[in-house]
Amino acid sequence: MSKPFLLLINPWIYDFAAYDFFARPLGLLYLAGFLEARGFDLALVDCLGTPPVRPGPYGTGRFPKEILPTPLPLSGLPRRYGRYGITEDAFRRQLSRLPEPAAVLVTSMMTYWYPGVAAAISITREFFPRAPVILGGIYATLCPDHARCHSGADLVVQGPGERKILACLESLTGLRVGEPGNTSFAALPRPALHLLPYLSFIPLLTSRGCPFQCDYCASRLLTPRFETRPPLELAGELIFWQDRLGLMEVAFYDDALLIDAENRLLVMLEELARRGRTFRFHTPNAVHARFITPEVARWLKRAGFATLRLGVETTATEGRLDQDRDLEASIRRVHQLGATPVLAQYSPIPGTALWPRAVAASRYDLEADPLFHNPSIMPCWPEFSWERLTRLKRLAQGQ
């Protein structure tokens, strides 16, 4: 007897700016692969699953945007707020074609994008009022109390969902779905990339979590353990998807891609070379520059790494002017080394070591509303001015 039908949703982005820089809901797709392997029938409605309106290199580009009223807590900012992704009508049309699901599984990304989560859940309830809604993902994990109050979901799940989802389905629907079995990252089935309506690259995760514990980072909160997948299996996964989807662009989603590279990444790259497969690789998450040995560098070049982002941290000194000088010196040094500096704007994250200092320094009440976590508003920059930010951005652009 086949298992019931489940609906998966990747919500919209609600923000001042959003760019599709190798962005796909890989966590939700791993969960989908896990559920498919257990016999469930699935459908995915991806609110971000649409070709870019202005295509960029390697399948990246600008998401379509519809201007919306700026949320009241952010009113007064000189920027246009909006919904990124498919239109609301397109979302409704996709829902109207689906049968009643036993449950709706919704993922979430940045904490300050929660209005898109709430909107997607609200509209879905119009079509399937009896179906329980389970919310997981980044926002659900980092702001569970806020998500329970404001998302509209029946249940909020924190952290990786493969082990928890079956118990959630049983408790909400009465389904008898059995034990989850081995849900280690290495044992999970391939992510269900075939469910995506639009895919211009292969998202790949060789490890989940991070062995480090940086003060500003939420990786340990989202995935407490650092787990890896066998490199030869990863090579086989890439070949499988290339044969099925005809793609050669690959984006790594790892937080620590180069950890133990000799026994992980390089083994995968060597296997792909042995089997005569060609890909173009991209690292939208910055890799640790200190782990690029001469051997690693040779393999990165030989294997075809086209987008290689390196993490460069700067330690700000006390005082506004010293901080600006430190940033400017770092930008100029990156230019001198022949690289392109990309400014990373700080987003305060609940639960991180830096969070209490961020709360104390912010012009906003960070604990009251995740909207204030948005790096676009520079929430923790004392005496912030658009003039200062524009000057730094122009310097980074070489102007």
C-alpha positions as CSV (number, residue, x, y, z in Angstrom):
1,M,0.0,0.0,0.0
2,S,1.5,3.4,-1.0
3,K,2.1,6.1,1.5
4,P,0.0,9.3,1.5
5,F,0.7,12.4,-0.6
6,L,2.7,15.2,1.0
7,L,3.1,18.8,-0.3
8,L,6.5,20.6,0.1
9,I,6.8,24.3,-0.2
10,N,9.8,26.6,-0.6
11,P,8.4,30.1,0.3
12,W,9.1,33.5,-1.2
13,I,11.8,35.9,-0.2
14,Y,10.4,39.2,1.2
15,D,13.2,41.8,1.4
16,F,14.7,44.9,-0.1
17,A,17.1,43.0,-2.3
18,A,17.6,39.4,-3.3
19,Y,19.8,37.7,-6.0
20,D,19.8,34.1,-7.1
21,F,23.4,33.3,-6.3
22,F,23.2,29.5,-6.5
23,A,20.2,29.4,-4.2
24,R,18.1,26.3,-4.0
25,P,16.3,24.7,-1.0
26,L,18.8,21.8,-0.6
27,G,17.7,20.9,3.0
28,L,14.1,20.5,1.9
29,L,15.3,18.4,-1.1
30,Y,17.3,16.1,1.2
31,L,14.1,15.6,3.3
32,A,12.2,15.0,0.1
33,G,14.7,12.3,-1.0
34,F,14.4,10.7,2.4
35,L,10.6,10.6,2.2
36,E,10.5,9.4,-1.4
37,A,12.8,6.5,-0.4
38,R,10.1,5.6,2.2
39,G,7.4,5.5,-0.4
40,F,5.7,8.8,0.0
41,D,4.2,10.6,-3.0
42,L,5.5,14.2,-3.1
43,A,4.9,17.5,-4.9
44,L,7.1,20.6,-4.5
45,V,5.9,24.1,-5.0
46,D,9.0,26.3,-5.2
47,C,8.1,30.0,-4.9
48,L,11.7,30.8,-6.0
49,G,11.7,28.3,-8.9
50,T,11.7,30.6,-11.8
51,P,14.3,31.7,-14.4
52,P,16.0,35.0,-13.5
53,V,14.7,38.2,-15.1
54,R,18.3,39.3,-15.7
55,P,20.5,36.2,-16.2
56,G,23.9,36.4,-14.8
57,P,26.9,34.0,-15.2
58,Y,26.7,30.3,-14.6
59,G,22.9,30.2,-14.1
60,T,22.7,33.0,-11.5
61,G,20.6,36.1,-11.9
62,R,18.0,38.5,-10.4
63,F,14.8,37.0,-9.0
64,P,11.6,38.5,-10.3
65,K,10.4,41.2,-7.9
66,E,6.9,42.6,-7.0
67,I,7.0,45.8,-5.0
68,L,5.0,45.5,-1.7
69,P,4.4,48.0,1.2
70,T,7.4,48.2,3.5
71,P,6.7,46.5,6.9
72,L,5.9,49.1,9.5
73,P,9.0,48.3,11.7
74,L,11.2,49.1,8.7
75,S,9.3,52.2,7.4
76,G,11.3,55.2,6.5
77,L,14.2,53.3,4.9
78,P,15.0,54.7,1.4
79,R,14.6,51.3,-0.3
80,R,11.9,49.4,-2.1
81,Y,10.6,46.3,-0.3
82,G,9.1,43.4,-2.3
83,R,8.3,39.8,-2.9
84,Y,10.9,37.8,-4.9
85,G,10.0,34.7,-6.9
86,I,6.9,33.6,-8.7
87,T,3.7,35.7,-8.6
88,E,0.9,35.0,-6.1
89,D,-1.4,34.0,-9.0
90,A,1.2,31.4,-10.2
91,F,1.4,30.0,-6.6
92,R,-2.3,29.7,-6.4
93,R,-2.5,28.0,-9.8
94,Q,0.0,25.4,-8.7
95,L,-1.9,24.7,-5.5
96,S,-5.2,24.4,-7.4
97,R,-3.9,21.5,-9.5
98,L,-2.9,19.4,-6.5
99,P,-4.9,16.8,-4.5
100,E,-5.5,17.2,-0.8
101,P,-2.2,16.4,1.0
102,A,-1.9,14.5,4.2
103,A,0.4,17.3,5.4
104,V,2.2,20.3,4.2
105,L,6.0,20.6,4.8
106,V,7.4,24.2,4.6
107,T,11.0,25.2,4.8
108,S,12.4,28.6,5.8
109,M,15.6,30.5,5.1
110,M,16.7,33.8,6.7
111,T,15.0,34.8,9.9
112,Y,14.1,38.2,8.4
113,W,12.4,36.6,5.4
114,Y,9.6,35.2,7.6
115,P,6.8,37.3,6.0
116,G,7.2,35.1,2.9
117,V,6.8,32.0,5.1
118,A,3.7,33.3,6.7
119,A,2.2,34.4,3.4
120,A,2.8,31.0,1.7
121,I,1.2,29.1,4.7
122,S,-1.8,31.5,4.8
123,I,-2.5,31.0,1.1
124,T,-2.0,27.2,1.3
125,R,-4.5,27.0,4.1
126,E,-7.1,28.5,1.8
127,F,-6.8,25.5,-0.5
128,F,-6.1,22.8,2.1
129,P,-7.6,23.9,5.4
130,R,-7.6,20.4,6.9
131,A,-3.9,19.6,6.1
132,P,-1.5,20.1,9.1
133,V,1.4,22.4,8.3
134,I,4.9,21.5,9.6
135,L,7.6,24.3,9.4
136,G,11.3,23.6,9.5
137,G,14.5,25.3,8.2
138,I,16.7,28.2,9.4
139,Y,14.0,30.6,10.7
140,A,12.2,27.8,12.4
141,T,15.4,26.6,14.1
142,L,16.7,30.0,15.2
143,C,13.5,31.7,16.1
144,P,11.1,28.9,17.2
145,D,9.0,30.9,19.5
146,H,8.4,33.7,17.0
147,A,7.7,31.0,14.3
148,R,5.1,29.4,16.5
149,C,3.3,32.7,17.1
150,H,3.6,34.3,13.6
151,S,4.1,31.7,10.9
152,G,0.7,30.0,11.0
153,A,2.3,26.5,11.1
154,D,0.8,23.8,13.3
155,L,4.2,22.5,14.3
156,V,7.7,24.0,14.3
157,V,10.7,21.6,13.9
158,Q,14.2,22.7,14.8
159,G,17.4,21.4,13.2
160,P,17.8,18.6,10.6
161,G,14.3,17.1,10.0
162,E,14.9,13.6,8.7
163,R,14.8,11.9,12.1
164,K,11.9,14.1,13.4
165,I,9.6,14.3,10.5
166,L,8.1,10.8,10.7
167,A,7.2,11.3,14.4
168,C,5.6,14.6,13.4
169,L,3.6,13.1,10.7
170,E,2.3,10.4,13.0
171,S,1.3,12.8,15.8
172,L,-0.4,15.3,13.4
173,T,-2.1,12.9,11.0
174,G,-2.3,9.5,12.7
175,L,-0.3,7.9,9.9
176,R,1.7,4.8,10.8
177,V,5.0,5.5,9.1
178,G,7.5,3.4,11.1
179,E,10.9,4.2,12.5
180,P,13.3,6.6,10.6
181,G,16.2,4.2,10.6
182,N,19.7,5.5,10.0
183,T,19.4,9.3,9.4
184,S,23.2,10.1,9.5
185,F,24.1,12.4,6.7
186,A,26.2,9.7,5.0
187,A,23.2,7.4,4.9
188,L,20.7,9.8,3.4
189,P,19.4,9.2,-0.1
190,R,20.3,11.7,-2.8
191,P,18.4,15.0,-2.6
192,A,15.3,15.0,-4.8
193,L,16.6,17.6,-7.4
194,H,14.1,16.2,-9.9
195,L,11.3,17.9,-8.0
196,L,12.6,21.4,-8.8
197,P,10.7,23.2,-11.6
198,Y,13.8,25.2,-12.6
199,L,17.4,24.1,-12.1
200,S,20.5,25.6,-13.9
201,F,23.1,24.0,-11.7
202,I,23.7,21.0,-9.4
203,P,23.7,22.0,-5.7
204,L,26.1,19.7,-3.8
205,L,26.7,19.2,-0.1
206,T,29.8,17.1,0.8
207,S,29.4,17.8,4.6
208,R,26.8,19.1,6.9
209,G,27.6,21.4,9.8
210,C,31.0,22.9,10.7
211,P,33.8,21.8,13.1
212,F,34.5,25.4,14.0
213,Q,32.4,27.7,16.3
214,C,32.8,31.2,15.1
215,D,31.1,33.8,17.3
216,Y,28.9,35.2,14.5
217,C,27.9,32.0,12.8
218,A,24.8,29.8,13.3
219,S,26.2,26.6,11.7
220,R,26.4,24.7,15.0
221,L,22.9,25.8,15.9
222,L,21.4,24.5,12.7
223,T,23.4,21.3,12.6
224,P,25.1,20.4,15.9
225,R,27.4,17.7,14.4
226,F,29.9,17.9,11.6
227,E,29.1,15.0,9.2
228,T,30.5,14.1,5.9
229,R,29.4,12.0,2.9
230,P,31.8,9.5,1.2
231,P,33.7,11.2,-1.6
232,L,33.3,8.4,-4.2
233,E,29.5,8.4,-3.6
234,L,29.5,12.2,-4.2
235,A,31.3,11.7,-7.5
236,G,28.6,9.2,-8.4
237,E,25.9,11.6,-7.4
238,L,27.3,14.3,-9.6
239,I,27.5,11.9,-12.6
240,F,24.0,10.7,-11.9
241,W,22.5,14.2,-12.0
242,Q,24.6,15.3,-15.0
243,D,23.4,12.3,-17.0
244,R,19.8,13.0,-15.9
245,L,19.7,16.8,-16.0
246,G,22.4,17.6,-18.5
247,L,24.1,20.2,-16.3
248,M,27.8,21.0,-15.7
249,E,27.6,23.8,-13.2
250,V,28.0,22.7,-9.6
251,A,27.6,24.8,-6.4
252,F,29.0,23.6,-3.1
253,Y,26.8,24.4,-0.1
254,D,29.4,23.4,2.5
255,D,30.4,25.5,5.5
256,A,33.8,23.9,5.6
257,L,34.5,22.5,2.2
258,L,38.3,22.2,2.5
259,I,38.4,20.5,5.8
260,D,40.5,17.3,5.3
261,A,40.5,18.0,1.6
262,E,43.1,15.3,0.8
263,N,40.7,12.6,2.0
264,R,37.4,14.2,0.9
265,L,37.3,16.9,-1.8
266,L,40.4,15.8,-3.7
267,V,39.3,12.2,-3.7
268,M,36.0,13.2,-5.3
269,L,37.8,15.4,-7.9
270,E,40.3,12.6,-8.7
271,E,37.4,10.2,-9.3
272,L,35.6,12.6,-11.6
273,A,38.9,13.1,-13.6
274,R,39.4,9.3,-13.8
275,R,35.9,8.9,-15.2
276,G,36.5,11.7,-17.7
277,R,33.7,14.0,-16.4
278,T,33.9,17.7,-16.7
279,F,32.1,20.2,-14.4
280,R,32.4,23.9,-13.5
281,F,32.5,24.3,-9.7
282,H,31.4,27.3,-7.6
283,T,31.8,28.1,-3.9
284,P,29.0,30.7,-3.0
285,N,29.9,30.0,0.7
286,A,33.5,31.2,1.2
287,V,36.1,28.6,1.8
288,H,38.9,28.8,4.4
289,A,41.9,30.3,2.7
290,R,44.3,28.7,5.2
291,F,43.4,25.2,3.9
292,I,44.5,25.9,0.3
293,T,47.8,24.1,0.1
294,P,49.7,23.9,-3.2
295,E,48.2,20.5,-3.9
296,V,44.7,21.8,-3.2
297,A,45.3,24.9,-5.3
298,R,46.4,22.7,-8.2
299,W,43.3,20.6,-8.0
300,L,41.0,23.6,-7.7
301,K,42.5,24.9,-11.0
302,R,42.6,21.5,-12.7
303,A,39.0,20.6,-11.8
304,G,37.5,23.8,-13.1
305,F,36.6,26.0,-10.0
306,A,35.2,29.1,-11.7
307,T,33.8,30.9,-8.7
308,L,36.1,30.7,-5.7
309,R,35.2,32.8,-2.7
310,L,37.7,33.1,0.1
311,G,36.7,34.2,3.6
312,V,38.6,37.3,4.8
313,E,37.7,38.5,8.3
314,T,38.7,42.0,9.6
315,T,38.9,42.9,13.3
316,A,37.3,46.3,13.9
317,T,39.0,48.5,16.5
318,E,37.2,50.8,18.8
319,G,35.8,54.0,17.4
320,R,34.0,54.7,14.1
321,L,37.0,56.2,12.2
322,D,39.4,53.3,13.1
323,Q,36.8,50.8,12.1
324,D,36.3,52.5,8.7
325,R,40.1,52.6,8.2
326,D,40.4,48.9,9.0
327,L,37.7,48.0,6.4
328,E,39.3,50.3,3.8
329,A,42.7,48.8,4.4
330,S,41.3,45.3,4.0
331,I,39.6,46.2,0.8
332,R,42.7,47.7,-0.7
333,R,44.8,44.7,0.3
334,V,42.4,42.3,-1.5
335,H,42.6,44.5,-4.6
336,Q,46.4,44.4,-4.4
337,L,46.4,40.6,-4.3
338,G,44.4,40.6,-7.6
339,A,41.1,39.4,-6.1
340,T,37.7,41.0,-6.1
341,P,36.5,42.1,-2.6
342,V,32.8,41.4,-1.8
343,L,31.5,43.1,1.3
344,A,29.6,40.7,3.7
345,Q,27.1,42.6,5.8
346,Y,26.6,41.3,9.3
347,S,23.3,39.8,10.3
348,P,22.8,39.3,14.0
349,I,21.7,35.7,14.7
350,P,20.0,34.6,17.9
351,G,21.9,32.0,19.9
352,T,25.3,32.9,18.6
353,A,28.1,34.0,21.0
354,L,28.0,37.5,19.4
355,W,24.2,37.9,19.8
356,P,24.2,39.6,23.3
357,R,26.7,42.2,22.0
358,A,24.6,42.7,18.9
359,V,21.5,43.3,21.0
360,A,23.3,45.8,23.1
361,A,24.8,47.6,20.1
362,S,21.8,47.7,17.8
363,R,19.6,50.7,17.1
364,Y,16.7,48.3,16.9
365,D,15.1,45.9,19.3
366,L,16.6,42.7,17.8
367,E,14.7,40.4,20.2
368,A,11.3,41.9,19.3
369,D,11.2,41.2,15.6
370,P,13.4,39.1,13.2
371,L,12.9,41.8,10.6
372,F,15.6,43.7,12.4
373,H,18.1,40.9,11.7
374,N,18.3,42.1,8.1
375,P,21.8,43.0,7.1
376,S,20.4,45.5,4.6
377,I,19.5,47.9,7.4
378,M,23.0,47.6,9.1
379,P,21.3,46.9,12.4
380,C,24.5,46.9,14.5
381,W,26.4,49.7,12.9
382,P,26.5,52.7,15.3
383,E,25.8,56.0,13.6
384,F,25.1,54.3,10.4
385,S,24.9,56.4,7.2
386,W,24.2,55.5,3.6
387,E,27.0,57.8,2.6
388,R,29.6,55.7,4.5
389,L,28.2,52.4,3.1
390,T,28.2,53.8,-0.4
391,R,31.8,54.9,0.0
392,L,32.9,51.4,1.1
393,K,31.0,49.7,-1.7
394,R,32.6,52.0,-4.3
395,L,36.0,51.3,-2.9
396,A,35.3,47.6,-3.2
397,Q,34.3,48.1,-6.8
398,G,37.6,49.8,-7.5
399,Q,36.1,53.2,-7.9
